[in-house]
Amino acid sequence: MAKTQTTFFCQNCGAQSAKWIGRCNSCGEWNTYVEELLHRDKKNDPWQSKAGTSVSKPRSISQIQPDLLERIDTHNQELNR
């Protein structure tokens, strides 16, 4: 479950703060910060699959062609193996 995120906004000037502070650094007013919930936009969620994009599927080892991969010589036989 996603953690609920909140932020604090100054009611006087609209300044934003991660935590509640008594005096606004922007406008100098006292006790104008209020806490508001931030809603995650599901359209921009990287973990959600997007419509119209292909999703990778698992393949069997016999379908993978290792000859297509470029090998890097490390000058160490055990590591190259």
SERO-4910 file (N, C-alpha, C, O; in steps of 0.05 Angstrom, whole numbers):
BEGIN
 pado doro    nc1    nc2    nc3   cac1   cac2   cac3    cc1    cc2    cc3    oc1    oc2    oc3
  Met    A     17    -23      0      0      0      0     18     25      0     38     26     14
  Ala    A     11     44    -16     27     68    -18     23     86      7      2     87     19
  Lys    A     45     98     14     45    116     37     31    142     29     36    153      7
  Thr    A     14    152     46      0    177     41     20    200     45     33    202     66
  Gln    A     22    218     26     40    240     28     25    266     33      4    270     22
  Thr    A     36    282     51     24    308     57     44    329     55     68    324     56
  Thr    A     35    354     50     52    377     50     37    400     62     13    399     66
  Phe    A     51    421     69     39    444     82     41    468     64     61    473     52
  Phe    A     18    482     61     16    506     45      9    530     62     -8    528     80
  Cys    A     21    553     56     14    578     69    -12    588     57    -15    590     32
  Gln    A    -32    594     73    -58    604     64    -56    633     54    -73    642     39
  Asn    A    -35    647     62    -33    675     55    -19    678     28    -29    693     11
  Cys    A      4    665     23     19    669     -1     22    645    -19     30    647    -42
  Gly    A     15    621     -9     17    596    -25     43    582    -23     48    563    -38
  Ala    A     61    591     -6     87    578     -3     83    549      7     64    543     20
  Gln    A    102    532      0    100    503      7    123    495     25    145    506     23
  Ser    A    117    477     44    137    467     62    132    438     67    109    429     67
  Ala    A    153    422     72    151    394     77    140    389    105    128    368    110
  Lys    A    145    407    123    135    404    151    123    430    160    126    451    148
  Trp    A    107    428    182     94    452    192    114    470    205    131    461    221
  Ile    A    113    496    198    130    516    211    112    538    220     92    544    207
  Gly    A    118    551    242    100    571    253     99    597    237     77    607    233
  Arg    A    121    606    227    122    631    211    130    625    182    149    610    177
  Cys    A    115    636    163    121    632    135    146    646    128    149    670    134
  Asn    A    164    632    114    190    645    106    186    664     83    202    682     79
  Ser    A    164    661     68    160    679     45    146    705     52    156    727     45
  Cys    A    124    703     66    109    728     72    112    737    100    104    760    106
  Gly    A    122    721    118    127    729    146    103    727    164    105    734    187
  Glu    A     80    717    154     56    714    171     59    690    189     72    670    182
  Trp    A     46    691    212     47    670    232     22    652    230      0    662    224
  Asn    A     26    626    234      5    605    235    -13    605    211    -38    603    214
  Thr    A     -2    607    187    -18    606    163    -14    580    148    -27    576    127
  Tyr    A      2    562    157      7    537    144    -15    517    150    -22    513    174
  Val    A    -26    504    130    -45    482    133    -35    458    118    -22    460     98
  Glu    A    -42    435    129    -33    409    117    -53    400     96    -77    402    100
  Glu    A    -42    391     73    -59    381     51    -48    355     41    -24    351     41
  Leu    A    -66    337     34    -58    311     23    -50    313     -6    -63    328    -21
  Leu    A    -29    300    -14    -21    299    -42    -31    273    -54    -25    251    -43
  His    A    -46    274    -75    -57    250    -88    -38    243   -111    -30    259   -127
  Arg    A    -31    217   -112    -14    207   -133    -30    205   -159    -52    195   -159
  Asp    A    -18    215   -180    -31    214   -207    -25    187   -219     -2    181   -225
  Lys    A    -46    171   -223    -41    144   -234    -32    144   -262    -21    124   -272
  Lys    A    -37    166   -277    -28    168   -305      3    168   -306     14    158   -325
  Asn    A     16    180   -287     45    183   -287     59    162   -270     83    164   -265
  Asp    A     45    142   -261     56    121   -244     73    102   -261     63     89   -278
  Pro    A    100    101   -256    117     84   -273    111     54   -269    119     38   -286
  Trp    A     98     46   -248     93     17   -243     68      8   -256     64    -17   -258
  Gln    A     52     25   -266     27     18   -280     33     14   -309     48     30   -321
  Ser    A     23     -7   -321     27    -11   -350     10      9   -365    -12     15   -358
  Lys    A     21     20   -386      8     40   -402     -6     27   -425      4      7   -437
  Ala    A    -29     37   -432    -45     26   -454    -30     30   -481    -19     52   -486
  Gly    A    -29     10   -497    -16     12   -523     14      5   -523     26      5   -544
  Thr    A     25      0   -500     54     -7   -500     56    -38   -496     39    -50   -484
  Ser    A     77    -49   -507     81    -77   -505     93    -84   -478    111    -70   -468
  Val    A     84   -105   -466     94   -114   -441    112   -138   -446    105   -156   -461
  Ser    A    136   -138   -435    155   -160   -440    145   -185   -426    134   -184   -404
  Lys    A    149   -207   -439    139   -233   -429    164   -251   -425    183   -248   -439
  Pro    A    162   -269   -406    184   -288   -402    188   -306   -426    168   -314   -439
  Arg    A    213   -313   -432    219   -331   -454    235   -355   -442    248   -352   -422
  Ser    A    234   -377   -456    250   -400   -447    279   -395   -455    284   -380   -474
  Ile    A    297   -408   -442    326   -405   -447    333   -413   -476    351   -401   -488
  Ser    A    319   -432   -486    325   -441   -514    318   -419   -534    329   -420   -557
  Gln    A    301   -400   -528    294   -378   -546    314   -355   -546    314   -339   -564
  Ile    A    331   -354   -526    351   -333   -523    376   -340   -539    386   -362   -537
  Gln    A    385   -322   -555    409   -327   -572    433   -311   -560    435   -287   -564
  Pro    A    451   -325   -546    473   -311   -533    494   -300   -552    509   -283   -545
  Asp    A    494   -310   -577    513   -301   -597    509   -272   -605    526   -259   -615
  Leu    A    485   -262   -600    478   -235   -608    489   -214   -588    490   -190   -594
  Leu    A    497   -223   -565    508   -205   -544    537   -201   -548    552   -220   -554
  Glu    A    546   -176   -546    574   -170   -549    588   -176   -523    580   -168   -501
  Arg    A    610   -191   -525    626   -199   -501    648   -180   -497    660   -169   -515
  Ile    A    655   -176   -471    677   -158   -464    699   -175   -452    695   -191   -433
  Asp    A    723   -173   -463    746   -188   -453    757   -174   -428    767   -151   -430
  Thr    A    757   -187   -405    767   -175   -381    796   -184   -375    807   -176   -355
  His    A    807   -200   -392    834   -211   -389    836   -228   -364    858   -230   -352
  Asn    A    814   -240   -357    813   -259   -334    796   -283   -343    772   -279   -348
  Gln    A    808   -306   -346    795   -329   -357    770   -337   -341    749   -344   -352
  Glu    A    773   -337   -315    750   -345   -297    727   -325   -300    704   -333   -301
  Leu    A    733   -300   -301    712   -280   -304    700   -280   -331    676   -276   -334
  Asn    A    715   -285   -352    705   -287   -379    687   -311   -383    670   -311   -400
  Arg    A    692   -333   -368    677   -357   -371    648   -351   -365    631   -369   -366
***
